[in-house]
Amino acid sequence: MGTKGTGIVKLDVNELIADLNRAYADEWLAAYAYTHMAQIVEGRPAAKFLAEALKEAAEDELEHQDELATRITQLGGTPLADPSKLVETSNEGYPKPPADAKDFDAMIKTVIEAERGAIAVYDALAQKTFGKDPVTYNLIIHILEEEVKHEDDFESLTR
């Protein structure tokens, strides 16, 4: 990132990069878990619908990790390169899918819990960057909006 672009960040940039890398790891893990559940879900006529919802959410999570990687790089950092370190780097750990591919309720609960964790992470990052790093703040708000939508979408499946 350019000198002026770096100069507007009124935070410890290394700490911010670490925070963004933790969120980056969360996004990769969520995308993997959601994709896996979409591939295995079965047993009800609605399985196809749930699989599509999971695939869409996974695509959004991959978009988020890409956006976070871009920002990490702009700040002079490097996105986490070792996939074996994703869980230990993450805020939330791996949102473990249920063992039973027919357990719709458990799958939906797994996603809702992961989305709630993401909402908490991005809310904290929004608070941290507000008035201190407008570029990161705008990115975080964008991602937060999508995570809130995911939570609502999957909660609606339980109503």
C-alpha positions in Angstrom: 0.0 0.0 0.0 1.2 3.5 -0.7 2.7 5.8 1.9 -0.5 8.0 2.2 -2.7 4.9 2.2 -0.7 3.5 5.1 -0.6 6.8 6.8 -4.4 7.0 7.2 -4.4 3.9 9.3 -4.5 5.0 12.9 -4.0 1.5 14.4 -1.2 -1.0 14.9 -1.0 -2.3 11.4 0.6 -5.6 12.4 -2.2 -6.2 15.0 -4.8 -5.4 12.4 -3.2 -7.8 9.9 -3.3 -10.5 12.5 -7.0 -9.8 13.2 -7.7 -9.9 9.4 -5.8 -13.2 9.1 -7.9 -14.8 11.8 -11.1 -13.7 10.0 -9.5 -15.0 6.7 -9.0 -18.4 8.3 -12.6 -18.4 9.6 -13.9 -17.7 6.1 -11.9 -20.6 4.6 -13.1 -23.0 7.3 -16.8 -21.9 6.9 -16.5 -22.3 3.1 -15.1 -25.8 3.4 -17.7 -26.9 6.0 -20.6 -25.4 4.0 -19.4 -27.0 0.8 -19.0 -30.4 2.5 -22.5 -30.2 3.9 -23.9 -29.2 0.5 -22.2 -32.3 -1.0 -23.5 -34.8 1.5 -27.0 -33.6 2.6 -29.7 -36.1 1.8 -32.9 -37.7 3.0 -35.6 -35.1 2.4 -37.2 -33.5 -0.6 -35.8 -30.2 0.7 -32.2 -31.6 0.5 -31.6 -30.0 -2.8 -32.8 -26.6 -1.5 -30.6 -26.8 1.6 -27.6 -27.9 -0.6 -28.1 -24.8 -2.8 -28.3 -22.5 0.2 -25.1 -24.0 1.6 -23.4 -23.6 -1.8 -24.4 -20.0 -2.0 -23.2 -19.3 1.5 -19.9 -21.1 0.8 -19.4 -18.9 -2.3 -19.9 -15.8 -0.2 -17.4 -17.0 2.3 -14.8 -17.6 -0.5 -15.5 -14.0 -1.7 -14.9 -12.8 1.9 -11.6 -14.6 2.2 -10.5 -13.1 -1.1 -11.5 -9.6 -0.1 -9.7 -10.0 3.3 -6.6 -11.4 1.5 -6.5 -8.3 -0.7 -6.8 -6.0 2.3 -4.1 -7.9 4.2 -1.8 -7.5 1.2 -2.6 -3.8 0.9 -1.6 -3.3 4.5 1.8 -5.0 3.8 0.9 -8.4 5.3 0.6 -11.9 3.8 -2.5 -13.9 4.0 -2.1 -17.2 5.9 -0.4 -19.6 3.4 -0.4 -22.9 5.4 -3.8 -24.6 5.3 -2.8 -26.8 8.2 -2.8 -23.6 10.4 -6.3 -22.5 9.6 -8.0 -23.9 12.7 -5.4 -22.6 15.1 -5.3 -19.2 13.5 -9.1 -18.8 13.3 -11.3 -17.1 15.8 -14.0 -19.7 15.7 -12.4 -23.0 14.8 -13.9 -25.4 12.3 -17.7 -25.4 12.2 -17.9 -29.2 12.3 -20.7 -30.7 10.2 -22.9 -33.3 11.8 -22.0 -36.9 11.1 -25.5 -37.7 9.9 -26.1 -36.4 6.3 -29.9 -36.5 7.0 -29.8 -34.3 10.1 -31.0 -31.1 8.5 -31.6 -29.4 11.9 -28.0 -30.0 13.0 -26.6 -28.7 9.7 -28.7 -25.6 9.9 -27.6 -25.1 13.6 -24.0 -25.5 12.6 -24.3 -22.7 10.0 -26.2 -20.4 12.3 -23.6 -20.8 15.1 -20.8 -20.1 12.6 -22.6 -17.0 11.2 -23.2 -15.7 14.8 -19.5 -16.2 15.5 -18.7 -14.3 12.3 -21.1 -11.5 13.2 -19.3 -11.1 16.6 -15.9 -11.0 14.9 -16.9 -8.5 12.3 -18.7 -6.3 14.8 -15.6 -6.2 16.9 -13.5 -5.4 13.8 -16.0 -2.6 12.8 -15.7 -1.1 16.3 -11.9 -1.3 16.1 -11.5 0.3 12.7 -14.3 2.9 12.9 -12.7 6.3 12.5 -9.2 4.7 12.4 -9.1 2.9 9.1 -11.8 3.8 6.7 -10.8 1.3 4.0 -10.8 -1.7 6.3 -13.9 -0.4 8.0 -15.9 -0.3 4.7 -14.8 -3.8 3.9 -15.7 -5.1 7.3 -19.2 -3.5 7.1 -19.7 -5.1 3.7 -18.8 -8.6 5.0 -20.8 -8.0 8.2 -23.9 -7.2 6.2 -23.6 -10.5 4.3 -23.0 -12.5 7.5 -26.1 -11.0 9.0 -28.0 -12.0 5.9 -26.7 -15.6 6.1 -27.8 -15.9 9.7 -31.3 -14.6 8.8 -31.5 -16.9 5.8 -30.6 -20.0 7.8 -32.7 -19.0 10.8 -35.7 -18.7 8.4 -35.3 -22.4 7.6 -36.1 -23.2 11.3 -39.3 -21.2 11.4 
